[in-house]
């Protein structure tokens, strides 16, 4: 369910696309059957447009198809957003958040 401004990642592509990427990457752990995941998807796509030029990458990982990464990062509820700065996890949000709350968190990490 990656949008036009987000990238889909899998267990096999996660190391290259997230853990070795410079800058800020927000990974959305989601599933097709998850209502709140469907609600947050367009918000993340908008934020990818707004903050992409400032160094943000938004990645999406389907938890049902990629259980290795899901277990590795101890994701137990979805949607879960994990924030990676230069490949290292630095923050997380569990559950639906509005655009302004997410934008504030992204701006904080981009400024750090």
C-alpha distances in whole Angstrom, upper triangle without the diagonal:
4,6,10,11,9,9,8,11,12,16,17,16,16,20,20,17,17,21,23,21,24,23,20,17,15,13,10,11,9,9,8,11,11,13,13,10,9,12,11,8,10,13,11,11,14,16,14,16,19,20,19,22,23,22,18,15,12,10,7,9,8,12,12,12,14,16,19,17,16,20,21,20,21,18,19,18,14,13,15,15,17,19,20,23,24,23,24,22,24,23,20,19,18,17,16,18,19,18,22,22,19,21,24,23,21,24,26,25,25,29,30
4,7,8,6,6,6,9,12,15,17,14,14,18,17,14,15,19,20,18,20,20,18,14,13,11,10,11,10,11,11,15,14,15,15,11,11,13,12,8,10,12,10,8,12,13,11,13,16,17,15,19,20,18,15,12,9,8,6,9,10,13,15,14,15,18,19,17,17,21,21,20,22,19,21,19,16,14,15,14,16,17,18,21,22,20,22,21,22,21,19,19,19,18,17,18,18,17,21,21,18,19,22,21,19,22,24,22,22,26,27
4,5,5,7,9,12,15,19,20,17,17,21,20,16,17,21,22,20,21,20,18,15,14,13,12,14,13,14,13,17,16,16,16,13,11,13,11,8,8,10,9,6,9,11,10,11,14,15,13,17,19,18,15,12,10,10,9,12,13,17,18,18,18,21,23,21,20,24,25,23,25,22,23,21,18,16,17,16,18,18,20,22,23,22,24,23,24,23,21,20,20,19,17,18,18,16,19,20,17,18,21,21,18,21,24,22,22,25,27
4,6,8,10,14,17,21,21,18,19,22,20,16,18,22,22,19,21,20,18,16,15,15,15,17,16,18,17,20,20,20,19,16,15,16,14,11,10,12,11,7,10,12,9,9,13,14,12,15,18,17,15,12,11,11,12,15,16,20,21,20,21,24,25,23,23,27,27,26,28,25,27,25,21,19,20,18,20,20,21,22,23,23,25,24,25,25,23,23,23,22,20,21,20,18,21,22,19,19,22,22,19,22,25,23,22,25,27
4,7,10,13,17,20,21,17,17,20,18,15,16,19,20,17,18,16,15,13,13,13,13,16,16,18,18,22,21,21,19,16,15,16,14,11,10,11,9,6,8,9,6,6,10,11,9,12,14,13,11,9,8,9,11,14,17,20,22,21,21,24,25,22,22,26,26,24,26,24,26,24,21,18,19,16,18,17,18,19,20,20,22,22,22,22,21,20,22,21,19,19,18,16,18,20,16,16,19,19,16,18,21,20,18,22,23
4,7,10,13,17,17,14,14,17,15,12,12,16,17,14,16,15,13,10,10,10,10,13,13,15,16,19,18,19,18,14,14,15,13,9,10,11,8,6,10,10,7,9,12,12,10,13,15,13,10,7,5,6,7,11,13,16,19,18,17,20,21,18,19,22,22,20,23,20,23,21,18,16,16,13,15,14,15,17,18,17,19,19,20,19,18,18,19,19,18,18,18,16,19,19,15,16,19,18,15,18,20,18,17,21,22
4,6,10,13,14,11,11,14,12,9,10,14,15,13,15,15,14,10,10,9,10,12,13,15,16,19,19,20,19,15,16,17,15,12,13,14,11,10,13,13,10,12,15,14,12,15,17,14,12,8,6,5,6,9,12,15,17,15,15,18,18,16,17,20,20,19,21,19,22,21,18,16,16,14,14,15,15,17,17,16,18,18,20,19,19,19,20,20,20,20,21,19,22,22,18,19,22,20,17,20,22,20,19,23,24
4,7,11,11,9,9,13,12,9,11,14,16,14,17,17,16,12,12,9,9,10,11,12,13,17,17,19,18,14,15,17,15,12,14,16,13,12,16,16,13,16,19,18,16,19,20,17,15,11,9,6,5,6,8,12,13,12,11,15,15,13,14,18,18,17,19,17,20,19,16,15,15,14,14,15,15,18,18,16,19,18,20,20,19,19,19,20,19,21,22,21,24,23,19,21,24,22,19,22,24,22,22,25,26
4,7,8,6,6,9,9,7,8,11,13,13,16,17,15,12,12,9,10,10,11,13,15,18,18,20,20,16,17,20,17,15,17,18,15,15,19,18,15,18,21,19,17,20,21,18,15,12,10,6,6,5,8,10,13,10,9,12,12,10,12,15,15,14,17,15,18,18,16,15,15,14,13,14,14,17,17,14,16,16,19,19,18,19,19,20,20,22,23,22,25,24,21,22,24,22,20,23,24,21,22,25,25
4,5,5,6,9,10,9,10,12,14,15,18,19,18,15,14,11,12,11,12,13,15,18,18,21,21,17,19,21,19,17,20,21,18,18,22,21,19,22,24,23,21,24,25,21,19,15,14,10,8,6,8,9,11,8,6,9,9,8,10,13,13,13,16,15,17,18,16,16,15,15,15,16,16,19,19,16,17,17,20,20,19,20,20,21,22,24,26,25,28,27,23,25,27,24,23,26,27,24,25,28,28
4,6,5,8,10,10,11,12,14,15,19,20,19,16,16,12,13,12,14,15,17,20,20,23,23,19,21,24,22,20,23,24,21,22,25,24,22,25,27,25,23,26,27,23,21,17,16,12,11,8,10,10,11,9,5,8,6,6,9,11,10,12,14,14,16,18,17,17,16,16,15,17,16,19,19,15,16,16,20,20,19,21,20,22,24,25,28,27,30,28,25,27,29,26,24,28,28,25,26,29,28
4,6,7,8,9,11,12,13,15,18,20,20,17,18,15,16,15,17,18,20,23,23,26,26,22,24,27,24,22,25,26,23,23,26,25,23,26,28,26,24,26,27,23,21,18,17,14,13,11,13,13,14,11,9,11,9,9,12,14,13,15,17,17,20,22,21,21,19,19,18,19,17,20,19,15,17,18,22,22,22,24,24,25,27,28,30,30,32,31,27,29,31,28,26,29,29,26,27,30,29
4,6,6,6,8,10,10,11,15,17,17,14,15,13,15,14,16,18,20,23,23,26,25,21,23,25,23,20,23,24,20,20,23,22,19,22,25,23,20,23,23,20,18,14,14,11,11,10,12,14,16,13,10,13,12,10,13,16,14,15,18,18,21,22,20,20,19,18,16,17,15,17,16,13,16,17,20,21,20,22,23,24,25,26,28,27,30,28,25,26,28,25,23,26,27,23,24,27,26
4,6,5,5,7,9,10,13,15,14,11,12,10,12,12,15,17,19,22,21,24,23,19,22,24,21,19,22,22,18,19,22,21,18,21,23,21,19,22,22,18,16,13,12,9,10,9,12,12,15,13,10,12,10,8,11,13,11,12,15,15,18,19,18,17,16,14,13,13,12,14,13,10,12,13,16,17,17,19,20,22,23,24,26,25,27,26,22,23,25,22,20,23,24,20,21,24,23
4,6,6,5,6,9,12,14,14,12,14,12,15,15,18,20,23,26,25,28,26,23,25,27,24,22,25,25,21,22,25,23,20,23,25,22,20,23,22,18,17,14,15,12,13,12,15,16,18,16,13,14,12,10,13,15,12,13,16,17,20,22,21,20,18,17,14,14,12,14,12,9,11,12,16,18,18,21,22,24,26,26,28,27,29,28,24,25,27,23,21,24,24,21,21,24,23
4,6,6,5,7,11,13,14,12,14,13,16,17,20,22,24,27,27,29,28,24,26,28,25,23,25,25,21,21,24,22,19,22,24,21,18,20,20,17,16,13,14,12,14,14,17,18,20,18,15,17,15,13,16,18,16,16,20,20,23,24,23,22,20,18,16,16,13,14,12,9,13,14,18,20,20,23,24,26,27,27,29,28,29,28,24,25,27,24,21,24,24,21,20,24,23
4,6,6,6,10,11,12,9,11,10,13,14,17,19,21,25,24,26,24,21,22,24,21,19,21,21,17,17,20,18,15,18,20,18,15,17,18,14,13,10,10,8,11,11,15,16,19,17,14,17,15,13,15,18,16,15,19,18,22,22,21,20,18,16,14,13,11,12,11,9,12,14,16,18,18,20,22,23,24,24,26,24,26,25,21,22,24,21,18,21,22,18,18,22,21
4,6,5,8,10,9,7,9,8,12,13,16,19,21,24,23,25,23,20,22,23,20,18,21,20,16,17,20,17,15,18,20,17,15,17,17,13,11,9,10,8,10,11,15,16,19,17,14,16,15,11,14,16,14,13,16,16,20,20,19,18,15,13,10,10,7,9,8,6,9,10,13,14,15,17,19,21,22,22,24,22,24,22,19,20,21,18,16,19,19,16,16,19,18
4,6,8,10,11,9,11,11,14,15,19,21,24,27,26,28,26,23,25,26,23,22,24,23,20,21,23,21,18,22,23,19,18,20,19,15,14,12,13,12,14,14,17,17,20,19,16,17,15,11,14,16,13,12,16,16,20,21,21,20,17,15,12,11,8,9,7,4,7,9,12,14,15,18,20,23,24,24,26,25,26,24,21,22,23,20,18,20,20,16,17,20,18
4,7,10,11,10,13,13,17,18,21,24,27,30,29,31,29,25,28,29,25,24,26,25,21,22,24,22,19,22,23,20,17,19,18,14,14,12,14,13,16,16,20,21,23,22,18,20,18,15,18,19,16,16,20,20,24,25,24,23,20,18,15,13,10,10,7,5,9,12,14,17,18,21,24,26,27,27,28,27,28,27,23,23,24,22,19,21,21,17,17,20,19
4,7,8,8,11,12,16,18,21,24,26,29,28,29,27,24,26,27,23,22,23,22,19,19,21,18,16,18,19,16,14,15,14,11,11,9,12,11,15,16,19,21,24,22,19,21,19,16,19,21,18,17,21,21,24,25,23,22,20,17,14,12,9,8,6,6,9,12,14,16,18,20,23,25,25,25,26,24,25,24,21,20,22,19,16,18,19,15,14,17,16
4,7,8,12,14,18,20,23,26,29,32,30,31,29,26,28,28,24,23,24,23,19,20,21,18,16,18,18,15,13,14,12,9,10,10,13,14,17,19,22,24,27,26,23,24,23,19,21,23,21,19,23,23,26,27,25,24,21,18,15,12,9,7,4,6,10,12,13,16,18,21,24,26,26,25,26,24,24,23,20,19,20,18,15,16,16,13,12,14,14
4,7,10,13,16,19,22,26,28,31,28,29,27,24,26,26,22,21,22,20,17,18,18,15,13,15,15,11,10,11,9,6,7,8,11,13,17,19,22,24,27,26,23,25,24,20,22,24,22,19,23,22,26,26,24,22,20,16,14,10,8,6,5,8,10,12,12,14,16,18,22,24,24,22,23,21,21,20,17,16,17,14,11,12,13,9,8,11,11
4,7,10,13,16,19,23,25,27,25,26,23,21,23,22,18,18,19,17,14,15,16,12,11,14,13,10,10,11,9,6,5,6,9,11,14,16,20,21,25,24,22,23,22,18,19,22,20,17,20,19,23,22,21,19,16,12,10,7,6,5,6,8,9,10,10,11,13,15,18,20,20,18,19,17,18,17,13,13,14,11,8,10,11,7,7,10,10
4,6,10,13,16,19,21,24,22,23,20,18,20,20,16,15,17,15,12,13,15,12,10,13,14,11,10,13,12,8,6,5,6,7,10,12,16,17,21,20,18,20,19,15,16,19,17,15,18,17,20,19,18,16,13,10,8,6,5,6,8,8,9,9,10,11,12,13,16,18,18,17,18,16,18,16,13,13,15,12,9,12,13,10,10,14,14
4,6,10,12,16,19,21,18,19,17,14,16,16,13,12,14,12,9,11,13,10,9,13,14,11,11,14,13,11,8,6,5,6,8,11,14,15,19,19,17,18,18,14,14,17,16,13,16,14,17,16,14,12,10,6,6,5,6,9,11,10,11,9,10,9,9,10,13,14,14,14,15,14,15,14,10,11,13,10,8,12,13,10,11,15,15
4,6,9,13,16,18,16,18,15,12,15,16,12,11,14,13,10,12,15,13,11,15,16,14,14,17,17,14,11,8,6,5,6,7,10,11,15,15,13,14,15,11,11,14,14,11,13,11,14,14,12,10,8,5,5,6,8,11,13,11,12,10,12,11,9,10,12,13,14,14,16,16,18,16,13,14,16,13,12,16,16,14,15,19,18
4,6,10,12,14,12,14,12,8,11,12,9,9,12,11,9,11,14,12,12,16,17,16,16,19,19,17,13,11,7,6,5,6,8,10,13,14,12,14,15,12,11,14,15,12,13,11,13,11,9,7,6,5,7,9,11,15,17,15,15,13,14,12,10,10,10,11,11,12,14,14,17,15,12,14,17,14,13,17,18,16,17,21,21
4,7,11,12,11,13,11,8,11,13,11,11,14,14,12,14,17,16,16,19,21,19,19,23,23,20,17,14,11,9,6,5,6,6,10,11,10,10,12,10,8,11,12,10,11,8,10,9,6,6,5,6,8,11,13,17,19,16,16,14,16,14,11,10,10,10,12,14,16,17,20,18,15,18,20,17,17,20,21,19,21,24,24
4,7,9,7,10,9,6,8,11,10,9,13,14,12,14,17,17,17,20,22,21,21,24,25,23,19,16,13,11,7,6,5,6,8,10,10,11,14,12,10,13,15,13,14,10,11,9,6,5,7,9,11,15,17,20,22,20,20,17,19,17,14,13,11,10,11,14,16,17,20,19,16,19,21,19,19,23,23,22,23,27,27
4,6,5,9,10,7,9,12,12,11,15,16,15,16,19,20,19,22,24,24,24,28,28,26,22,19,16,13,10,8,5,6,6,9,10,11,15,14,11,14,17,16,16,12,12,10,8,8,10,13,15,18,20,24,26,23,23,21,23,21,17,16,14,13,13,17,19,20,23,22,20,22,25,23,22,26,27,26,27,30,31
4,6,8,10,8,8,11,12,11,14,16,16,16,20,21,20,23,25,25,25,29,29,28,24,21,17,15,12,11,8,9,9,10,13,14,18,17,15,18,20,20,19,16,16,14,11,11,14,16,18,21,23,27,28,26,27,24,26,24,21,19,17,15,15,18,20,21,24,24,21,24,27,25,25,28,30,28,29,33,33
4,6,9,8,8,12,13,13,16,18,18,19,22,23,23,25,27,28,28,31,32,30,27,24,20,18,15,14,11,11,10,13,15,16,19,19,16,19,22,21,20,16,15,13,10,11,14,17,20,23,25,29,31,29,29,26,28,25,21,19,17,14,15,18,20,22,25,24,22,25,28,26,26,30,31,30,31,35,35
4,6,5,7,9,10,11,14,15,15,17,20,20,21,24,25,25,26,29,30,28,24,22,19,17,14,13,11,11,11,14,15,16,19,18,15,18,21,19,18,14,13,10,7,8,11,14,17,20,23,27,29,27,27,24,25,22,18,16,13,11,11,14,17,18,22,20,19,22,24,23,23,27,28,27,29,32,32
4,5,5,6,9,10,13,14,15,16,18,19,21,23,24,25,26,29,29,29,25,23,19,18,15,16,14,14,15,17,19,19,23,21,19,21,24,22,21,17,16,12,10,9,13,15,19,22,25,28,30,29,28,25,26,23,19,16,14,11,10,13,14,17,20,19,18,21,23,22,23,26,27,27,29,32,32
4,5,5,6,9,11,11,12,15,16,17,18,21,22,22,23,27,27,26,22,21,17,17,14,15,14,14,16,18,19,19,22,20,18,20,22,20,19,15,15,11,8,7,10,12,16,18,22,25,28,26,26,23,23,20,16,13,11,7,6,9,11,13,16,15,14,18,20,19,19,23,24,24,25,28,29
4,5,5,6,10,10,10,12,15,15,16,19,20,20,21,24,25,23,20,18,14,13,10,11,10,11,13,15,16,17,20,18,15,18,20,18,18,14,14,11,7,5,9,10,14,16,19,23,25,23,23,21,21,18,15,13,11,8,7,10,12,14,17,16,14,17,20,18,18,22,23,22,24,27,27
4,6,5,8,10,10,11,14,15,16,18,20,21,21,25,25,24,21,19,15,15,12,13,12,14,15,17,18,19,22,21,18,22,23,21,21,18,18,14,11,9,12,13,17,19,22,25,27,26,26,24,24,22,18,16,14,12,10,12,13,14,17,17,16,18,21,20,20,23,25,24,25,28,29
4,6,7,8,10,11,12,14,15,17,18,19,20,24,24,24,20,19,16,16,14,16,15,17,18,20,21,22,25,23,20,24,25,23,22,19,19,15,12,10,13,13,17,19,22,25,28,26,27,24,24,21,18,15,14,10,8,9,9,11,14,14,13,16,18,18,18,21,23,23,24,27,28
4,6,5,6,9,10,11,12,15,15,16,17,21,21,20,17,16,12,13,11,14,14,15,18,19,20,21,23,20,18,22,23,20,20,17,17,14,11,8,10,10,14,15,18,21,24,23,23,20,20,17,15,12,11,9,6,7,8,9,12,12,10,13,15,15,15,18,20,19,20,23,24
4,5,5,6,9,10,11,13,14,15,16,19,20,19,16,14,10,11,9,12,12,15,17,18,18,20,22,20,18,22,23,20,21,18,19,16,12,10,12,11,14,16,18,21,23,22,23,21,21,19,16,14,14,12,10,11,11,11,14,15,12,14,17,17,16,19,21,20,21,24,25
4,5,5,6,9,10,11,12,14,15,18,19,19,16,15,12,13,12,15,16,18,20,21,22,24,26,23,22,25,26,24,25,21,22,19,16,13,15,14,17,18,20,22,25,24,25,23,23,21,19,17,17,15,12,12,11,10,13,15,12,13,17,17,16,18,21,21,21,24,26
4,5,5,6,9,10,11,12,14,17,17,17,14,14,11,13,13,16,17,19,22,23,23,24,26,23,22,25,26,23,24,21,22,19,15,13,14,12,15,16,19,20,23,23,23,21,21,18,16,14,15,13,10,9,8,6,10,11,9,10,13,14,13,15,18,18,18,21,23
4,5,5,6,9,10,10,11,15,15,14,11,10,7,9,10,13,15,17,20,20,20,22,23,20,19,23,23,20,22,19,20,18,14,12,12,10,13,13,15,17,19,19,20,18,18,16,14,13,14,13,11,10,10,8,11,12,8,9,13,12,11,14,16,16,16,19,20
4,5,5,7,9,10,10,13,15,14,11,10,8,10,10,14,16,19,21,21,21,23,25,22,21,25,25,23,24,21,23,21,17,15,15,13,16,15,17,19,21,21,22,21,21,19,18,17,18,17,14,14,13,10,14,15,12,12,16,15,13,16,19,18,17,21,22
4,5,5,6,9,10,12,14,14,12,12,10,13,14,18,19,22,25,25,25,27,28,25,24,28,28,25,27,24,26,23,20,17,18,15,17,17,19,20,22,23,24,22,22,20,19,18,19,18,15,14,12,9,11,13,11,10,14,15,13,14,17,17,16,19,22
4,5,5,6,8,11,11,11,9,9,8,12,13,17,19,22,25,25,24,26,27,24,23,26,26,23,25,22,24,22,19,16,16,13,15,14,16,17,19,20,21,19,19,17,16,15,17,17,14,12,11,8,10,11,8,7,11,11,9,11,14,14,13,16,18
4,6,5,5,9,10,9,7,6,6,9,12,15,18,21,24,23,22,25,25,22,22,26,25,22,25,22,25,23,20,17,17,14,15,13,15,15,17,18,19,18,18,17,17,17,19,19,17,15,14,11,13,14,11,10,14,13,10,12,15,14,13,16,18
4,6,5,8,10,11,9,9,10,13,15,19,21,24,27,26,26,28,29,26,26,29,29,26,28,26,28,26,23,20,20,17,18,17,18,18,20,21,23,22,22,21,21,20,22,22,19,18,16,13,14,16,14,12,15,16,13,14,17,17,15,18,20
4,6,7,8,10,9,11,11,15,17,21,24,26,29,29,28,30,31,27,27,31,30,27,29,27,29,27,24,21,21,18,19,17,18,18,20,21,23,22,21,20,20,20,22,22,19,17,15,11,12,14,12,9,12,14,11,11,15,15,13,15,18
4,6,5,7,5,8,10,13,16,20,23,25,28,28,26,29,29,25,25,29,27,25,27,25,27,26,23,20,19,16,16,14,15,14,16,18,19,19,18,17,18,18,21,21,19,17,16,12,13,14,11,9,11,12,8,8,12,11,9,12,15
4,5,5,5,6,8,12,15,18,22,24,27,26,25,27,28,24,25,28,27,24,27,25,28,26,24,21,20,17,17,14,15,14,15,17,19,19,19,19,19,20,22,23,21,19,18,15,16,17,14,12,15,15,11,12,15,13,11,14,16
4,6,7,9,12,15,19,22,25,28,31,30,29,31,31,27,28,31,30,27,30,29,31,30,27,25,24,20,20,17,17,16,16,18,21,21,21,21,22,23,26,26,24,22,21,18,18,19,17,14,16,17,13,12,16,15,11,14,16
4,6,9,12,16,19,22,26,28,31,30,29,31,30,27,27,30,29,26,29,27,30,29,27,24,23,19,18,15,15,13,14,17,18,19,18,18,20,21,24,25,24,21,20,17,17,18,15,12,14,14,10,9,12,11,8,10,13
4,7,10,13,17,20,23,25,28,28,26,28,27,23,24,27,25,23,26,25,28,27,25,23,21,17,16,13,12,10,11,13,15,16,16,17,18,19,23,24,23,21,21,18,18,18,15,13,15,14,10,10,13,10,7,10,12
4,7,10,13,16,20,22,25,25,23,25,24,21,21,24,23,20,23,22,25,24,21,19,17,13,13,10,10,10,11,12,14,14,14,14,15,16,19,20,19,18,18,15,16,16,12,11,13,12,8,10,12,10,8,11,13
4,6,10,13,17,19,22,21,19,22,21,18,19,22,21,19,21,20,23,22,19,17,16,12,12,10,10,10,11,12,14,14,15,15,15,16,19,20,19,18,18,16,17,17,14,13,16,14,11,13,15,12,11,15,16
4,7,10,13,16,19,18,17,19,20,16,17,20,19,17,19,17,20,19,16,14,13,10,10,9,10,12,13,13,15,14,15,14,14,14,16,16,16,15,16,14,16,16,12,12,15,13,11,14,16,14,13,17,18
4,7,10,13,16,15,13,16,16,13,14,17,17,15,17,15,18,17,15,13,12,10,10,10,11,13,14,13,14,14,15,15,14,14,16,16,16,17,18,16,19,18,15,16,18,16,14,17,19,16,16,20,20
4,7,9,12,12,11,13,15,12,12,15,16,14,16,13,16,15,12,10,10,9,10,12,13,16,17,15,17,15,17,16,14,14,14,15,15,16,18,17,20,19,15,17,20,18,16,19,21,19,19,23,23
4,6,9,8,7,10,11,9,8,12,13,12,14,11,14,13,11,10,10,10,11,13,14,17,18,16,17,15,18,17,15,15,14,15,16,18,20,20,23,21,18,20,22,20,19,22,23,21,22,25,25
4,6,6,6,8,11,10,9,12,14,13,14,12,13,13,10,10,11,12,13,16,17,21,22,19,20,18,21,19,17,17,15,15,16,19,21,21,24,23,20,23,25,23,22,25,26,24,25,29,29
4,6,5,6,9,8,6,9,11,11,11,9,10,10,9,10,10,12,13,16,18,21,23,20,20,18,20,19,16,16,14,14,16,19,22,23,25,24,21,24,26,23,23,26,27,25,26,30,29
4,6,6,10,11,9,11,14,14,14,12,12,12,11,12,13,16,17,20,21,25,26,23,23,21,24,22,20,19,17,17,19,22,24,25,28,27,24,27,29,27,26,30,30,28,30,33,33
4,6,9,10,10,12,14,15,15,14,15,15,14,15,15,17,18,21,21,25,25,22,23,21,24,23,21,21,19,20,21,24,26,27,30,28,26,28,30,28,27,30,31,29,30,33,33
4,6,6,6,9,10,12,13,11,13,14,13,14,14,15,15,18,18,22,22,19,19,18,21,21,19,19,18,19,21,23,26,26,29,27,24,27,29,26,25,28,29,26,28,31,30
4,6,5,6,8,10,10,9,11,13,13,14,14,16,15,19,19,22,23,20,19,18,21,20,18,19,17,19,21,24,27,27,30,28,25,28,29,26,26,30,30,27,29,32,31
4,5,5,6,9,10,10,13,15,15,17,15,16,15,18,18,21,21,18,17,16,20,20,18,20,19,21,23,25,28,29,31,29,26,29,30,27,26,30,29,26,28,31,30
4,5,5,6,8,9,12,14,14,14,13,13,12,14,14,17,18,14,14,13,16,16,15,17,16,18,21,23,25,26,28,26,23,25,26,23,22,26,26,23,24,27,26
4,6,6,6,5,8,10,10,12,10,11,11,14,15,18,20,16,16,13,16,16,13,15,13,15,18,20,23,24,26,24,21,24,25,22,22,25,25,23,25,28,26
4,5,5,6,8,11,13,14,13,14,13,16,17,20,21,18,17,15,17,17,15,16,15,17,20,23,26,27,29,26,24,27,28,24,24,28,27,25,27,30,28
4,6,8,11,14,15,16,14,14,12,15,14,18,18,15,13,12,15,15,14,17,16,19,22,24,27,27,29,26,24,26,27,23,23,27,26,23,25,28,26
4,6,9,12,13,13,10,11,9,12,12,15,16,13,11,9,12,12,11,13,13,16,19,20,23,24,25,23,20,23,23,20,20,23,22,19,22,25,23
4,6,9,11,13,10,12,11,14,15,18,20,17,15,12,14,13,11,13,12,15,18,20,23,25,26,23,21,24,24,21,22,25,24,22,24,27,25
4,6,8,9,7,9,9,13,15,18,20,17,16,13,15,13,10,11,9,11,15,17,20,22,23,21,19,22,23,19,20,24,23,21,23,26,25
4,7,9,8,12,12,16,18,22,24,21,19,16,18,15,12,12,9,11,14,17,21,23,25,22,20,24,24,21,22,26,25,24,26,29,28
4,6,6,10,12,16,18,22,24,22,21,17,18,15,12,10,7,8,11,14,17,20,22,19,18,21,22,20,21,24,24,23,25,28,27
3,5,8,11,15,17,21,24,21,20,17,18,15,12,10,7,6,9,12,15,17,19,17,16,19,20,18,19,23,23,22,24,27,26
4,7,10,13,16,20,22,20,20,16,17,14,11,8,6,5,7,10,13,14,17,15,13,16,18,16,17,20,21,20,22,25,25
4,6,10,13,16,19,17,16,13,13,11,7,6,4,6,8,10,14,15,17,14,12,16,17,14,15,18,18,17,19,22,22
4,6,10,13,16,14,14,10,11,8,5,5,6,8,9,10,13,13,15,12,10,13,14,11,11,15,15,13,16,19,18
4,6,10,13,11,10,7,8,6,4,7,9,11,13,13,16,16,17,14,12,14,15,11,11,15,14,12,14,17,16
4,7,10,9,8,6,6,5,6,8,11,14,15,14,16,16,16,14,11,12,13,9,8,12,11,8,11,14,13
4,6,5,5,4,6,7,9,12,15,18,19,18,20,19,19,17,14,15,16,12,11,13,13,9,11,14,12
4,5,5,6,6,9,12,15,18,21,21,20,22,20,20,18,16,16,16,13,11,12,11,8,9,11,9
4,6,9,10,13,15,18,21,24,25,24,25,23,23,22,19,19,19,16,14,15,15,11,11,13,12
4,7,9,12,14,17,20,22,24,23,25,24,24,23,19,20,20,17,15,17,17,13,14,16,14
4,6,9,12,15,18,21,23,22,24,24,24,22,19,20,20,16,15,17,16,12,14,16,14
4,6,8,12,14,18,19,19,21,21,21,19,16,18,18,14,13,16,14,11,14,16,14
4,7,11,14,17,19,18,20,20,19,17,15,16,15,11,11,14,11,9,12,13,11
4,7,10,14,15,14,17,17,17,14,12,14,13,9,10,13,11,9,12,14,12
4,7,10,12,12,15,15,16,13,11,14,13,10,11,14,13,12,15,17,16
4,7,8,8,11,13,14,10,9,12,12,9,11,15,14,13,16,18,18
4,7,8,12,14,16,12,11,15,15,13,15,18,18,17,20,22,22
4,6,10,13,15,12,11,15,16,14,16,19,19,19,22,24,24
4,7,10,12,10,10,13,15,14,15,18,19,19,21,23,24
4,7,8,6,6,10,11,11,12,15,16,17,18,20,21
4,6,6,6,9,10,11,12,14,16,17,18,20,22
4,6,5,6,9,10,10,12,14,15,16,18,20
4,5,5,6,9,10,10,12,14,15,16,18
4,5,5,6,9,10,11,13,14,16,17
4,5,5,6,9,10,11,12,14,16
4,5,5,6,9,10,10,12,14
4,6,5,6,9,10,11,13
4,5,5,6,9,10,11
4,5,5,6,9,10
4,5,5,6,9
4,6,5,6
4,5,5
4,6
4
